[in-house]
Amino acid sequence: MRNPFSRALPQTFAALIITLGLAGAVAGSDSPQARAEDSQHADWREQNAYTLGVQAYLYAFPWAYMPNARWLRTEAIGWQADRFDHIRHLEDAAHLSGGAPNNDTLYSRAWVYLKDEPVILTVPAIADRYYTMEIVDFMGDNFAYVGTRATGTEAGNYAIVGPDWKGVLPEGVRQLPPSSTPWATILGRTYVKDASDLDAAHKIQDQYKLTPLSQWGKTQTTPPRDA
């Protein structure tokens, strides 16, 4: 299946280039005579154009990167939202993408759809190793954490909510700080001592769960319809 975001990426960067071009036009709108007269002084318009260009890039980059990353990193699970893709092996120096090689960590990745309702992250009690769930919005900002340092070693249920969500959560579910965007990504990390410890780490990974609020308490869940 073709990546639908491959068409959107050139459009996004084209808009960015136009913005940068306009900024450059503002900076270069002087006549040669005016530029010569100002040559001994810092031109505020040049600095303004540079600053505008940097800010435009910083704002636009995550909106181009995150949808494409979601597509590439959910292929193994049929591009489904609200479902973990667990990496079951340790990487070595042959791994050239992402932040690896990382030979003491198993990753658990998921993309959650928060437009219609919260998604509840469930984690087991984990007392024998470090783990963390880094939760990031589509602006690239880490807005919440679940894990050893952030929430402790006990089992828990944590509601990931979208912008401006208001409602009542089930008993025993703790609300996390809200995402600023309707999509968010989870990057889970589970510590592994060595290869002999993989089976134990896999059992922990299998207990990480994602459940849309409307399906809480049901034995089986289905992916969001519009995601």
C-alpha positions as CSV (number, residue, x, y, z in Angstrom):
1,M,0.0,0.0,0.0
2,R,1.3,3.4,-0.9
3,N,2.1,5.9,1.8
4,P,-0.6,8.6,1.5
5,F,1.5,11.1,3.3
6,S,4.2,10.9,0.6
7,R,2.1,13.4,-1.4
8,A,1.4,15.7,1.6
9,L,5.1,16.0,2.5
10,P,6.1,17.9,-0.7
11,Q,3.1,20.2,-0.2
12,T,4.0,20.9,3.4
13,F,7.6,21.8,2.5
14,A,6.4,23.8,-0.5
15,A,4.4,26.0,1.8
16,L,7.4,26.3,4.1
17,I,9.6,27.3,1.1
18,I,7.0,30.0,0.1
19,T,7.0,31.3,3.7
20,L,10.8,31.5,3.6
21,G,10.7,33.1,0.2
22,L,8.3,35.8,1.4
23,A,10.6,36.5,4.4
24,G,13.5,36.9,2.1
25,A,11.5,39.2,-0.2
26,V,10.8,41.4,2.8
27,A,14.4,41.5,3.7
28,G,15.5,42.2,0.2
29,S,12.9,44.8,-0.8
30,D,15.3,47.8,-0.4
31,S,16.8,49.6,-3.3
32,P,20.6,49.2,-3.9
33,Q,21.1,52.7,-2.7
34,A,19.2,52.1,0.5
35,R,21.1,48.9,1.1
36,A,24.4,50.8,0.6
37,E,23.4,53.4,3.1
38,D,22.5,50.8,5.7
39,S,25.6,48.6,5.1
40,Q,27.3,50.0,8.2
41,H,24.3,49.2,10.4
42,A,22.6,45.9,11.2
43,D,19.5,45.5,9.0
44,W,16.6,44.6,11.3
45,R,14.7,43.3,8.3
46,E,17.3,40.7,7.6
47,Q,17.2,39.5,11.2
48,N,13.4,39.5,11.1
49,A,13.4,37.4,7.9
50,Y,15.8,34.9,9.4
51,T,13.8,34.6,12.6
52,L,10.6,34.2,10.7
53,G,12.1,31.4,8.6
54,V,13.4,29.5,11.7
55,Q,10.0,29.8,13.4
56,A,8.2,28.6,10.3
57,Y,10.5,25.6,10.0
58,L,10.1,24.7,13.7
59,Y,6.3,24.9,13.5
60,A,5.9,23.0,10.2
61,F,8.4,20.2,10.7
62,P,6.4,18.0,13.2
63,W,3.3,18.2,11.0
64,A,5.2,16.8,8.1
65,Y,7.3,14.3,10.2
66,M,4.7,12.8,12.5
67,P,2.0,11.6,10.0
68,N,4.8,10.0,7.9
69,A,6.4,8.4,11.0
70,R,3.0,7.0,12.0
71,W,2.5,5.4,8.6
72,L,6.0,3.8,8.5
73,R,5.9,2.6,12.1
74,T,2.5,1.0,12.1
75,E,2.8,-1.1,9.0
76,A,3.4,-4.3,11.0
77,I,0.0,-3.9,12.7
78,G,-2.0,-2.9,9.7
79,W,-1.7,0.8,10.3
80,Q,-4.1,0.6,13.2
81,A,-4.4,3.2,15.9
82,D,-4.8,2.4,19.7
83,R,-2.7,-0.7,19.4
84,F,0.9,-1.5,20.5
85,D,3.6,-2.7,18.2
86,H,6.1,-4.5,20.4
87,I,9.7,-4.8,19.3
88,R,10.7,-8.2,20.6
89,H,14.5,-8.3,20.0
90,L,17.5,-6.3,21.0
91,E,19.2,-4.2,18.4
92,D,22.9,-4.0,17.6
93,A,25.1,-1.8,15.5
94,A,23.5,-3.1,12.3
95,H,20.3,-1.2,13.2
96,L,20.6,2.2,11.4
97,S,17.3,3.9,11.9
98,G,15.8,5.7,15.0
99,G,17.7,6.1,18.2
100,A,19.1,2.6,18.4
101,P,21.4,0.6,18.7
102,N,20.0,0.0,22.1
103,N,21.0,-3.4,23.5
104,D,19.2,-3.2,26.9
105,T,15.7,-1.9,25.9
106,L,12.7,-3.3,24.2
107,Y,10.4,-0.7,22.6
108,S,6.6,-0.7,22.5
109,R,5.1,1.9,20.0
110,A,1.6,3.0,19.6
111,W,-0.4,5.9,18.0
112,V,-3.5,6.9,19.8
113,Y,-6.6,8.6,18.4
114,L,-8.1,11.1,20.8
115,K,-10.5,13.1,18.7
116,D,-13.6,11.3,19.8
117,E,-12.7,10.0,23.3
118,P,-9.9,9.3,25.7
119,V,-7.8,6.1,25.4
120,I,-6.9,4.3,28.6
121,L,-3.3,3.0,29.0
122,T,-3.0,0.0,31.3
123,V,0.3,-1.1,32.7
124,P,1.1,-4.0,35.1
125,A,3.0,-3.9,38.3
126,I,6.7,-3.8,37.4
127,A,9.0,-3.9,40.4
128,D,12.0,-5.8,39.0
129,R,13.1,-3.4,36.2
130,Y,12.8,0.1,34.9
131,Y,10.2,1.1,32.3
132,T,8.7,4.2,30.9
133,M,5.9,5.3,28.6
134,E,6.8,8.6,26.8
135,I,3.6,10.2,25.4
136,V,4.0,12.8,22.7
137,D,1.6,15.0,20.8
138,F,1.8,15.8,17.1
139,M,3.7,19.0,17.8
140,G,6.5,16.8,19.1
141,D,6.0,17.8,22.8
142,N,6.2,15.3,25.6
143,F,3.1,16.0,27.5
144,A,2.8,13.0,29.9
145,Y,4.8,10.1,31.2
146,V,3.9,6.8,32.9
147,G,6.6,4.7,34.4
148,T,9.0,3.9,37.2
149,R,10.0,7.5,37.9
150,A,6.8,9.3,36.9
151,T,4.1,7.0,38.4
152,G,5.9,4.3,40.3
153,T,6.0,0.5,40.1
154,E,2.4,-0.4,40.8
155,A,-0.2,-1.4,38.2
156,G,-2.3,1.4,36.9
157,N,-4.8,2.7,34.3
158,Y,-4.1,6.1,32.8
159,A,-6.5,8.1,30.6
160,I,-4.8,9.9,27.7
161,V,-7.2,12.7,26.7
162,G,-7.4,15.0,23.8
163,P,-7.7,18.8,23.7
164,D,-10.6,20.2,25.8
165,W,-12.0,16.8,26.7
166,K,-14.4,16.9,29.6
167,G,-16.1,13.9,31.1
168,V,-16.2,11.3,33.8
169,L,-13.6,8.5,33.9
170,P,-14.3,5.1,35.4
171,E,-13.2,4.4,38.9
172,G,-9.6,3.5,39.2
173,V,-8.6,5.4,36.0
174,R,-6.2,8.4,36.5
175,Q,-6.3,11.2,34.0
176,L,-3.0,12.4,32.5
177,P,-2.3,15.9,31.3
178,P,-4.1,16.5,28.0
179,S,-2.6,16.2,24.5
180,S,-2.7,19.5,22.5
181,T,-3.5,17.5,19.4
182,P,-6.1,14.8,18.5
183,W,-3.3,12.4,17.7
184,A,-0.6,11.3,20.1
185,T,2.2,8.7,20.0
186,I,3.5,6.4,22.8
187,L,7.1,5.3,22.9
188,G,7.4,2.7,25.6
189,R,10.7,1.4,26.9
190,T,11.2,-1.8,28.9
191,Y,14.6,-2.6,30.4
192,V,16.2,-5.9,29.5
193,K,19.2,-7.3,31.4
194,D,20.5,-9.5,28.6
195,A,19.2,-12.0,26.0
196,S,18.3,-14.5,28.7
197,D,15.9,-11.9,30.1
198,L,13.8,-11.5,27.0
199,D,11.0,-13.9,27.9
200,A,10.3,-12.0,31.1
201,A,10.4,-8.7,29.3
202,H,8.0,-10.1,26.6
203,K,5.5,-11.0,29.3
204,I,5.5,-7.5,30.6
205,Q,5.1,-6.1,27.1
206,D,2.0,-8.3,26.6
207,Q,0.4,-6.7,29.6
208,Y,0.5,-3.1,28.2
209,K,-3.0,-2.4,26.9
210,L,-4.8,0.5,25.1
211,T,-8.6,0.7,25.4
212,P,-10.9,3.5,24.1
213,L,-13.1,4.8,26.9
214,S,-16.3,3.6,25.3
215,Q,-14.9,0.1,25.2
216,W,-13.6,0.0,28.8
217,G,-14.6,-3.2,30.6
218,K,-15.1,-5.2,27.4
219,T,-13.1,-8.3,26.7
220,Q,-12.3,-7.3,23.1
221,T,-11.7,-3.9,21.6
222,T,-11.9,-2.6,18.1
223,P,-9.8,0.2,16.5
224,P,-11.4,3.6,16.1
225,R,-13.6,3.9,13.0
226,D,-12.2,7.1,11.6
227,A,-8.5,6.7,12.4
